[in-house]
Amino acid sequence: MEEKLKRIIEIIQEYANPEMGEISGDSQLRTDLGIDSLSFFSIIDDLEQEYGVTIEDSQLEKLQSVKDMLELIS
C-alpha cells in the first residue's frame, strides 16, 4: 500500500502547483494542491493506465484527496 501511495503522489506531482507545498495522503486535490479539472482528468487517465483499472464517472465525485485515490485503486 505504501508503494502505491508513493506512486500516486508521483503522478499527482506532475500536475500539482509546486507552490502549494508537499503532497501527503491527506492532501486535498483542489484546495491543497491546486489541481484544476483538466489536470484532475489527466491524473485519472494516468491512474487507469498505471493500474489497469477503470474509474467510473460515478466515482469521480468521491475523489477529493490523495487518500481517496489510493482507496479506489487498492
Secondary structure, 3 states (H helix, E strand, C coil): CHHHHHHHHHHHHCCCCHHHCCCCCCCECCCCCCCCHHHHHHHHHHHHHHHCCCCCHHHHCCCCEHHHHHHHHC
